[in-house]
């Protein structure tokens, strides 16, 4: 397509003088009429070709948006759990939704700029062939003006691009925080404060785009004035040289006017594309950094659990702050073990190490004398049924939440809901497994949400059940009922339970205490 555009531009520029001389036009009026019709045909055909060219350009550049967004999402899913919790989820969302789109805008601008550079090279070559002196003066003028624009307008646009990213980040953070704390906001009556914060971020974000759009139009207006001045200067120069009659220079004048007509829009498009690249440069940096982010490379080697889990001299640290210190612990298959300790003692971190979400800094984990590593950790994670304190339920049916990422088997869903002692309630008062629970289970009570979480944990018949303070937010009576159900469904399973209240662990075979990152 670029070649076609170059041919179309060059055709008229190369042949205008030859056509005038070859057909022996002695009457400029006849030449202008015939040449006018040729121009009409040329520009209609040129418009059709350009339309097809822009379609191909858009299909390539905009098509990259899907590829980039998919690759980013894939990387986020593959990043280590430790890396994920260090990131802000609203920023990850912003990168996938917004920054990926901005990068495609940058790619489109780059491709467009390259195509226009080729056109300018062609036009300049013809200018030099026709009159190198005028071309030299024209080049100096355009270069000086381009330098002026890049040192003033372009620098301002680059700074606007950096501000845009900061304001947009805050924009997404306010939305994410508001949706996640909607109940608290309503209780505290802080709608005005939230709206004020949202207004500030959106207003600042919008102003960067307003300034960018305004500045982006400046090169075109500036170059139009320069172009007119150049054409007028050429005519003044020729009149001055020839003193009176410039009819013999009509072809030369027409050539430069037509050349400038093709040249100046290309120069403007290059500057606009260059400024767009600067404006979205921060997006490219963000996407690039996230695409090269270290991801987990896990194998599919199977690991069996028949006898015990043994932790040997396990140490773990957050940013040089040691959380676990030389932990040694053995858990027999089928054993029910309770873990207690004050907040910050390392209980949840220990659980995350055991279930394979965190990699120990020192020491090793043995499963039946087989060390847990990247080759077999995926197999190990599948053996875990995890019930957290903070449960996320998606806006869907009970069956969708129980099966979660697996295919829905209605018989299995009912079985695990029955074990969790909630099936009868759902069938009696709602629509059974098809009950719509709202975003994050908003239509359910705390105890019912916990029972859904228990059913989800049991769906794939795990060998190990892990409860990370799963009932700490419930009242004593509800907690007792749910723990009775958990002990019942976990009768033949290995269970690891973190709890604040000793009463929660009354049926455990053993209770260990954590203090300052060590097990006692």
C-alpha positions as CSV (number, residue, x, y, z in Angstrom):
1,X,0.0,0.0,0.0
2,X,2.8,2.4,0.8
3,X,4.3,1.7,-2.7
4,X,1.0,2.5,-4.3
5,X,0.8,5.8,-2.4
6,X,4.3,6.7,-3.5
7,X,3.6,5.9,-7.1
8,X,0.4,7.9,-7.1
9,X,2.1,11.0,-5.6
10,X,5.2,10.7,-7.9
11,X,3.2,10.2,-11.1
12,X,1.8,13.6,-11.3
13,X,5.0,15.3,-10.0
14,X,7.3,13.7,-12.5
15,X,5.1,14.1,-15.6
16,X,3.6,17.5,-15.2
17,X,6.4,19.4,-17.0
18,X,6.8,16.6,-19.6
19,X,3.1,16.6,-20.4
20,X,3.1,20.4,-20.8
21,X,6.0,20.3,-23.3
22,X,5.2,17.0,-25.1
23,X,1.7,18.1,-26.1
24,X,2.9,21.5,-27.1
25,X,0.6,23.5,-24.9
26,X,1.0,27.1,-25.9
27,X,-2.2,28.1,-24.2
28,X,-2.0,27.8,-20.5
29,X,-5.8,27.9,-20.2
30,X,-6.2,24.6,-22.2
31,X,-3.5,23.0,-20.1
32,X,-5.1,24.0,-16.9
33,X,-8.5,22.7,-18.0
34,X,-7.2,19.3,-19.2
35,X,-4.9,19.0,-16.3
36,X,-7.7,19.9,-13.9
37,X,-9.8,16.9,-15.1
38,X,-6.7,14.7,-14.7
39,X,-6.4,15.9,-11.1
40,X,-10.0,15.1,-10.4
41,X,-9.6,11.6,-11.6
42,X,-6.3,11.2,-9.8
43,X,-7.5,12.3,-6.4
44,X,-10.7,10.2,-6.6
45,X,-8.6,7.2,-7.3
46,X,-6.1,8.3,-4.7
47,X,-8.8,8.6,-2.1
48,X,-10.0,5.0,-2.8
49,X,-6.4,3.7,-2.5
50,X,-5.8,5.7,0.7
51,X,-9.0,4.4,2.2
52,X,-7.9,0.8,1.6
53,X,-4.5,1.7,3.0
54,X,-5.9,3.1,6.2
55,X,-8.1,0.0,6.6
56,X,-5.1,-2.3,6.4
57,X,-3.1,0.0,8.8
58,X,-6.0,0.0,11.3
59,X,-6.5,-3.8,11.0
60,X,-2.9,-4.4,11.8
61,X,-2.4,-1.8,14.6
62,X,-5.8,-2.1,16.3
63,X,-5.6,-5.9,16.0
64,X,-2.6,-5.8,18.2
65,X,-4.8,-4.6,21.1
66,X,-6.3,-8.1,21.5
67,X,-2.8,-9.7,21.3
68,X,-1.3,-7.3,23.9
69,X,-4.3,-7.5,26.3
70,X,-4.4,-11.3,26.1
71,X,-0.6,-11.6,26.7
72,X,-0.8,-9.2,29.7
73,X,-3.7,-11.2,31.2
74,X,-1.8,-14.4,30.6
75,X,1.3,-13.0,32.3
76,X,-0.8,-11.8,35.3
77,X,-2.3,-15.2,35.7
78,X,1.1,-16.8,35.5
79,X,2.9,-14.4,37.9
80,X,3.9,-15.8,41.3
81,X,1.4,-15.3,44.1
82,X,4.0,-13.2,46.0
83,X,4.4,-10.9,43.0
84,X,0.6,-10.6,42.5
85,X,-0.1,-9.4,46.1
86,X,2.5,-6.7,45.7
87,X,0.6,-5.2,42.8
88,X,-2.5,-3.1,42.9
89,X,-5.4,-4.8,41.1
90,X,-6.8,-1.6,39.8
91,X,-3.5,-0.9,38.0
92,X,-3.5,-4.3,36.5
93,X,-7.0,-3.7,35.2
94,X,-5.9,-0.3,33.9
95,X,-3.0,-1.8,32.0
96,X,-5.2,-4.5,30.3
97,X,-8.1,-2.1,29.4
98,X,-6.4,1.2,28.8
99,X,-2.6,0.9,28.4
100,X,-2.9,-1.9,25.8
101,X,-5.2,0.3,23.7
102,X,-2.8,3.2,24.0
103,X,0.1,1.0,22.8
104,X,-1.9,0.2,19.7
105,X,-2.4,3.9,19.1
106,X,1.4,4.3,19.4
107,X,2.0,1.4,16.9
108,X,-0.5,3.0,14.5
109,X,1.3,6.4,14.8
110,X,4.7,4.8,14.3
111,X,3.6,3.0,11.1
112,X,1.9,6.1,9.8
113,X,4.9,8.2,10.5
114,X,7.2,5.7,8.6
115,X,4.9,5.7,5.5
116,X,4.9,9.5,5.5
117,X,8.7,9.7,5.7
118,X,8.9,7.7,2.5
119,X,6.6,10.1,0.7
120,X,8.6,13.1,1.9
121,X,11.9,11.4,0.7
122,X,10.3,11.0,-2.7
123,X,9.0,14.5,-3.0
124,X,12.3,16.0,-1.9
125,X,14.1,13.9,-4.5
126,X,11.9,15.4,-7.2
127,X,12.4,18.9,-5.7
128,X,16.2,18.5,-5.9
129,X,15.9,17.3,-9.5
130,X,13.8,20.4,-10.4
131,X,15.7,23.1,-8.5
132,X,18.1,22.3,-5.8
133,X,18.6,25.9,-4.7
134,X,15.0,26.5,-3.9
135,X,14.8,23.0,-2.3
136,X,17.8,23.8,-0.1
137,X,16.1,26.9,1.2
138,X,12.9,25.1,1.6
139,X,14.6,22.3,3.6
140,X,16.3,24.7,6.0
141,X,13.0,26.5,6.7
142,X,11.1,23.3,7.3
143,X,13.9,21.8,9.5
144,X,14.1,24.9,11.6
145,X,10.3,24.9,12.1
146,X,10.2,21.2,12.8
147,X,13.0,21.7,15.4
148,X,11.0,24.5,17.0
149,X,7.9,22.4,17.2
150,X,9.7,19.3,18.7
151,X,11.5,21.4,21.3
152,X,8.3,23.2,22.4
153,X,5.1,21.5,21.6
154,X,6.5,17.9,21.6
155,X,8.1,18.3,25.0
156,X,4.9,19.6,26.5
157,X,3.0,16.7,25.1
158,X,5.5,14.2,26.5
159,X,4.9,15.7,30.0
160,X,1.2,15.5,29.5
161,X,1.5,11.8,28.7
162,X,3.3,11.2,32.0
163,X,0.6,13.1,33.9
164,X,-2.2,11.2,32.0
165,X,-0.9,7.9,33.3
166,X,-0.8,9.1,36.9
167,X,-4.3,10.6,36.8
168,X,-5.7,7.5,35.1
169,X,-4.1,5.3,37.7
170,X,-5.9,7.3,40.4
171,X,-9.1,7.2,38.4
172,X,-9.1,3.4,38.4
173,X,-8.0,3.2,42.1
174,X,-11.0,5.3,43.2
175,X,-13.5,3.2,41.2
176,X,-12.0,-0.1,42.5
177,X,-11.9,1.1,46.2
178,X,-15.5,2.4,46.0
179,X,-16.9,-0.8,44.6
180,X,-15.0,-2.9,47.1
181,X,-16.2,-0.8,50.1
182,X,-19.6,0.3,49.0
183,X,-21.4,-0.8,52.2
184,X,-18.9,1.1,54.4
185,X,-19.2,4.2,52.2
186,X,-23.0,4.1,52.6
187,X,-22.8,3.6,56.3
188,X,-20.3,6.5,56.8
189,X,-22.2,8.8,54.4
190,X,-19.0,9.6,52.5
191,X,-20.5,9.8,49.0
192,X,-19.5,13.5,48.7
193,X,-15.9,12.9,49.6
194,X,-15.7,10.0,47.2
195,X,-17.3,12.0,44.4
196,X,-14.9,14.9,45.1
197,X,-11.9,12.6,44.8
198,X,-13.3,11.0,41.7
199,X,-14.1,14.4,40.2
200,X,-10.5,15.6,40.8
201,X,-9.0,12.5,39.2
202,X,-11.3,12.5,36.2
203,X,-11.0,16.3,35.7
204,X,-7.2,16.1,35.7
205,X,-7.3,13.1,33.4
206,X,-9.6,14.9,31.0
207,X,-7.5,18.1,31.0
208,X,-4.4,16.1,29.9
209,X,-6.4,14.9,26.8
210,X,-7.8,18.4,26.2
211,X,-4.3,19.9,26.2
212,X,-3.0,17.1,24.1
213,X,-5.7,17.5,21.4
214,X,-5.2,21.2,21.4
215,X,-1.4,21.0,21.0
216,X,-1.7,18.2,18.4
217,X,-3.6,20.6,16.1
218,X,-0.9,23.3,16.4
219,X,1.6,21.8,13.9
220,X,-1.0,21.7,11.2
221,X,-2.0,25.3,11.6
222,X,1.6,26.4,12.0
223,X,2.7,24.5,8.9
224,X,-0.2,25.9,6.8
225,X,1.0,29.4,7.5
226,X,4.5,28.4,6.8
227,X,3.5,26.7,3.5
228,X,1.6,29.7,2.3
229,X,4.5,31.9,3.2
230,X,6.9,29.6,1.2
231,X,4.7,29.7,-1.9
232,X,4.4,33.4,-1.7
233,X,8.1,33.7,-1.2
234,X,8.8,31.5,-4.3
235,X,6.6,33.7,-6.4
236,X,8.2,36.9,-5.1
237,X,11.6,35.4,-5.7
238,X,10.8,34.5,-9.3
239,X,9.2,37.9,-10.0
240,X,12.3,39.6,-8.5
241,X,14.7,37.5,-10.7
242,X,12.7,37.9,-13.9
243,X,11.5,41.4,-13.1
244,X,8.2,41.1,-15.0
245,X,7.1,38.0,-17.0
246,X,7.1,34.7,-15.1
247,X,4.9,32.7,-17.6
248,X,7.9,30.6,-18.6
249,X,8.2,29.6,-14.9
250,X,4.6,28.5,-14.7
251,X,5.5,24.8,-14.7
252,X,8.1,25.3,-12.0
253,X,5.7,27.3,-9.8
254,X,3.0,24.6,-10.3
255,X,5.4,21.9,-9.5
256,X,6.4,23.5,-6.2
257,X,2.9,24.4,-5.2
258,X,1.7,20.9,-5.9
259,X,4.8,19.5,-4.1
260,X,4.1,21.6,-1.1
261,X,0.5,20.5,-1.2
262,X,1.7,16.9,-0.8
263,X,4.6,17.7,1.4
264,X,3.2,19.8,4.2
265,X,0.3,17.4,5.1
266,X,2.9,14.6,5.3
267,X,5.2,16.8,7.5
268,X,2.2,17.6,9.7
269,X,1.2,13.9,10.0
270,X,4.8,13.0,10.9
271,X,4.7,15.6,13.7
272,X,1.3,14.5,14.9
273,X,2.4,10.9,14.9
274,X,5.6,11.8,16.7
275,X,3.7,13.7,19.4
276,X,1.2,10.8,19.8
277,X,4.2,8.5,20.3
278,X,5.5,10.8,23.0
279,X,2.0,11.1,24.7
280,X,1.6,7.3,24.9
281,X,5.3,6.5,25.6
282,X,4.5,5.8,29.2
283,X,2.0,3.2,28.2
284,X,4.6,1.4,26.2
285,X,6.9,1.4,29.2
286,X,4.2,0.0,31.4
287,X,3.2,-2.8,29.0
288,X,6.8,-3.7,28.3
289,X,7.6,-4.0,31.9
290,X,4.6,-6.2,32.6
291,X,5.2,-8.4,29.6
292,X,8.8,-9.2,30.7
293,X,7.6,-9.7,34.3
294,X,8.9,-13.0,35.8
295,X,6.2,-15.7,35.6
296,X,5.9,-19.1,37.1
297,X,7.3,-21.9,34.9
298,X,5.7,-25.0,36.5
299,X,6.0,-28.6,35.4
300,X,3.3,-31.3,35.3
301,X,5.1,-33.9,37.2
302,X,2.8,-35.8,39.6
303,X,3.4,-36.0,43.3
304,X,1.7,-38.5,45.7
305,X,0.7,-37.9,49.3
306,X,0.4,-41.1,51.2
307,X,2.3,-40.6,54.5
308,X,3.3,-37.1,55.6
309,X,4.2,-33.5,54.9
310,X,7.5,-32.4,56.4
311,X,8.9,-28.9,56.6
312,X,12.7,-28.8,57.2
313,X,14.3,-25.5,58.4
314,X,11.8,-23.4,56.4
315,X,12.6,-19.6,56.3
316,X,10.7,-17.0,54.4
317,X,11.0,-13.2,54.1
318,X,9.0,-10.2,52.8
319,X,11.4,-7.6,51.4
320,X,14.2,-8.7,53.7
321,X,11.8,-8.8,56.7
322,X,12.0,-12.4,58.0
323,X,8.5,-13.9,58.7
324,X,9.3,-17.6,59.1
325,X,12.5,-18.6,60.9
326,X,13.8,-22.2,60.7
327,X,10.3,-23.8,60.9
328,X,10.3,-27.6,61.4
329,X,6.9,-29.3,61.3
330,X,5.6,-32.7,60.3
331,X,1.9,-33.4,59.4
332,X,0.8,-37.0,59.1
333,X,-1.8,-37.9,56.4
334,X,-5.3,-37.8,57.9
335,X,-4.1,-35.7,60.9
336,X,-6.1,-32.7,62.0
337,X,-3.7,-30.0,63.0
338,X,-4.6,-26.6,64.5
339,X,-2.4,-23.5,64.3
340,X,-2.8,-20.6,66.7
341,X,-0.9,-17.4,67.3
342,X,-1.1,-13.6,67.5
343,X,-1.7,-11.5,64.4
344,X,1.6,-11.1,62.5
345,X,3.1,-14.3,64.0
346,X,3.3,-15.9,60.5
347,X,0.3,-18.3,60.5
348,X,-1.1,-17.4,57.1
349,X,2.4,-17.2,55.6
350,X,3.1,-20.7,56.9
351,X,-0.1,-21.9,55.2
352,X,0.8,-20.3,52.0
353,X,4.2,-22.0,52.0
354,X,2.6,-25.4,52.8
355,X,0.1,-25.2,50.0
356,X,2.7,-24.0,47.5
357,X,1.9,-20.4,46.9
358,X,5.1,-19.1,48.5
359,X,8.6,-20.5,47.8
360,X,10.7,-20.7,50.9
361,X,13.8,-18.6,51.1
362,X,15.7,-21.4,52.8
363,X,14.8,-25.0,53.7
364,X,12.6,-27.5,51.9
365,X,9.2,-29.2,52.0
366,X,9.0,-32.9,51.6
367,X,5.9,-34.8,50.6
368,X,6.6,-38.5,51.3
369,X,10.3,-37.8,51.0
370,X,9.8,-36.1,47.6
371,X,10.9,-32.5,47.6
372,X,8.2,-30.0,46.5
373,X,9.6,-27.9,43.6
374,X,8.5,-26.2,40.3
375,X,8.2,-29.6,38.6
376,X,5.5,-31.0,40.9
377,X,4.0,-28.0,42.7
378,X,1.0,-27.8,40.2
379,X,0.1,-31.3,41.1
380,X,0.4,-30.6,44.8
381,X,-1.9,-27.5,44.6
382,X,-4.6,-29.6,43.0
383,X,-4.7,-31.7,46.2
384,X,-5.6,-28.7,48.3
385,X,-9.1,-27.5,49.3
386,X,-8.8,-24.0,50.5
387,X,-11.3,-22.0,52.6
388,X,-10.1,-18.4,53.3
389,X,-11.4,-15.8,55.7
390,X,-12.3,-13.4,52.8
391,X,-14.3,-15.3,50.3
392,X,-15.0,-13.9,46.8
393,X,-18.1,-15.2,45.0
394,X,-18.8,-14.0,41.5
395,X,-22.1,-12.6,40.3
396,X,-23.7,-15.8,39.2
397,X,-25.5,-18.9,40.3
398,X,-24.6,-21.2,43.2
399,X,-23.6,-23.9,40.8
400,X,-21.2,-21.6,39.0
401,X,-19.6,-20.5,42.2
402,X,-19.2,-24.0,43.5
403,X,-17.7,-25.4,40.3
404,X,-15.7,-22.2,39.9
405,X,-13.3,-22.8,37.1
406,X,-14.3,-26.4,36.5
407,X,-17.1,-27.8,34.4
408,X,-20.5,-27.8,36.2
409,X,-21.6,-31.3,37.3
410,X,-25.0,-30.8,38.9
411,X,-24.9,-34.1,40.8
412,X,-21.5,-33.2,42.3
413,X,-22.7,-29.7,43.1
414,X,-25.7,-31.0,45.0
415,X,-23.5,-33.5,46.8
416,X,-21.0,-31.0,48.1
417,X,-23.8,-28.5,49.0
418,X,-25.5,-31.2,51.0
419,X,-22.2,-31.9,52.8
420,X,-22.0,-28.2,53.5
421,X,-25.5,-28.3,54.9
422,X,-27.0,-25.6,52.6
423,X,-28.7,-27.5,49.8
424,X,-31.9,-28.0,51.7
425,X,-32.1,-24.3,52.4
426,X,-31.5,-23.3,48.8
427,X,-34.1,-25.7,47.5
428,X,-36.7,-24.7,50.0
429,X,-36.4,-20.9,49.9
430,X,-34.7,-20.2,46.6
431,X,-34.0,-21.9,43.3
432,X,-31.7,-24.6,44.4
433,X,-28.3,-24.7,42.7
434,X,-29.6,-22.1,40.2
435,X,-30.0,-19.5,42.9
436,X,-28.5,-16.2,41.8
437,X,-26.4,-14.9,44.7
438,X,-25.3,-11.4,43.5
439,X,-21.8,-10.0,43.3
440,X,-19.6,-11.5,46.0
441,X,-22.6,-13.3,47.5
442,X,-24.4,-10.1,48.6
443,X,-27.7,-11.9,48.7
444,X,-26.4,-14.5,51.3
445,X,-25.6,-14.2,55.0
446,X,-22.1,-14.7,56.2
447,X,-22.7,-18.3,57.3
448,X,-24.3,-19.1,54.0
449,X,-21.3,-17.7,52.1
450,X,-19.0,-19.8,54.2
451,X,-21.0,-22.9,53.3
452,X,-20.7,-22.1,49.6
453,X,-17.0,-21.7,50.2
454,X,-16.9,-25.2,51.9
455,X,-18.8,-26.7,49.0
456,X,-16.4,-25.1,46.5
457,X,-13.4,-26.5,48.5
458,X,-14.9,-30.0,48.4
459,X,-16.0,-30.0,44.8
460,X,-12.8,-31.7,43.4
461,X,-12.5,-34.1,46.4
462,X,-9.2,-32.7,47.7
463,X,-6.9,-34.7,50.0
464,X,-6.1,-31.8,52.2
465,X,-8.5,-29.1,53.6
466,X,-7.0,-25.8,54.7
467,X,-8.9,-23.3,56.7
468,X,-7.2,-19.9,57.0
469,X,-9.3,-18.3,59.8
470,X,-12.3,-19.2,57.7
471,X,-14.9,-18.7,60.5
472,X,-13.3,-15.8,62.5
473,X,-15.9,-13.3,61.1
474,X,-18.9,-15.4,62.3
475,X,-20.6,-15.4,65.7
476,X,-19.9,-18.2,68.1
477,X,-23.1,-20.2,67.4
478,X,-22.8,-20.0,63.6
479,X,-19.1,-20.8,63.8
480,X,-19.8,-23.9,65.9
481,X,-22.3,-25.2,63.4
482,X,-20.0,-24.6,60.4
483,X,-17.0,-26.2,62.2
484,X,-19.1,-29.3,63.0
485,X,-19.9,-29.5,59.3
486,X,-16.3,-29.0,58.3
487,X,-15.0,-31.7,60.7
488,X,-17.7,-34.0,59.4
489,X,-16.8,-33.6,55.7
490,X,-13.1,-33.7,56.5
491,X,-13.2,-36.8,58.6
492,X,-11.1,-38.8,56.1
493,X,-8.9,-35.9,55.0
494,X,-5.8,-34.1,56.3
495,X,-6.9,-30.8,57.8
496,X,-4.8,-27.7,58.7
497,X,-6.8,-25.1,60.5
498,X,-5.8,-21.6,61.6
499,X,-8.0,-20.0,64.2
500,X,-7.9,-17.3,66.9
501,X,-10.3,-19.2,69.3
502,X,-9.1,-22.4,70.9
503,X,-12.7,-23.7,70.9
504,X,-12.6,-23.8,67.1
505,X,-9.7,-26.4,67.3
506,X,-11.2,-28.6,70.0
507,X,-11.4,-31.6,67.6
508,X,-7.8,-31.3,66.3
509,X,-5.4,-34.1,66.9
510,X,-2.7,-31.5,67.7
511,X,-2.4,-27.8,68.1
512,X,0.8,-25.9,67.4
513,X,1.5,-22.3,68.4
514,X,3.3,-19.7,66.2
515,X,5.3,-16.9,67.8
516,X,7.6,-14.5,65.9
517,X,7.8,-16.8,62.9
518,X,8.6,-20.0,64.8
519,X,6.6,-23.0,65.7
520,X,6.2,-24.2,69.3
